[in-house]
Amino acid sequence: MSSCILIVEDDERIRSATRLALEDEGYAVLEAASGEAALECFGADSPDVVLIDVMLPGVDGFEVCRLIRRSSDVPIIMVTARTDTHDVVAGLEAGADDYVTKPFVAKELSARIRALLRRVRVNEQGPAVLSFEGLEVSPESGVVQRDGQQIHLTKTEFRLLCELAVNPGKVLSREQLLDRVWSYGYFGDGRLVDVHVRRLRAKIEPDAAEPRYVVTVRGLGYKFQP
């Protein structure tokens, strides 16, 4: 059964062109021309990936992303006509997993969607549960607990945590994390890693301002402190 993509775009020409390109790649496609229509469609049809334009009439793309993220960890890609750092970071902080800028190449968009649809890679020889001081991560079941309380992470946040946690004490560069978590490096953006680390810290750290688990190694990347 093909994966279903919800396109949220108010420009009919762009929406139609994107739909045709994704259908050519084998995806089923839903369309919404506004934020309100997108939220209604999402609630009714539960798509596998949501592609949201930032500039929408009424409820803008950032708010649509935040509202979806309140109840779902579905992969979200934000679409912006600008490469402005504020737009990119704001979209990621709202809960998006990735972003693309207009005009985008259909093959690149499809590659990003395929990467987001991949599940966490499980090392069958590894432990079922990774236990650290106050934190437990179960790669197979997708469960994270801190001090016995379950923590909700998006799929991308969980993949990032697993990649760091299975390599305790090892510094992983942004490029390595882009390749291992997002499954691409050559057209990746280090801001994806930085924003997702901030989001992850806000959820798993007792004090996000003084990280206990996910530590920055200046000039090199990040490591998980066992």
Buried (B, 14 or more C-beta within 10 A) or exposed (E): EEBBBBBBBBBEEBBEBBBEBBEEBEBBBBBBBBBBBBBEBBEEEEBBBBBBBBBBEEBBBBBBBBBBBEEBBBBBBBBBBEEEEEBBBBBBBBBBBBBBBBEBEBEEBBBBBBBBBEEBEEEEEEEEEBEBEEBBBBBEEBBBBBEEEEBEBBBBBBBBBBBBBBBEEEBBBBBBBBBBBBBBBEEBBEBBBBBBBBBBBEBBBEEBEEBBBBBBEEEEBBBBEE
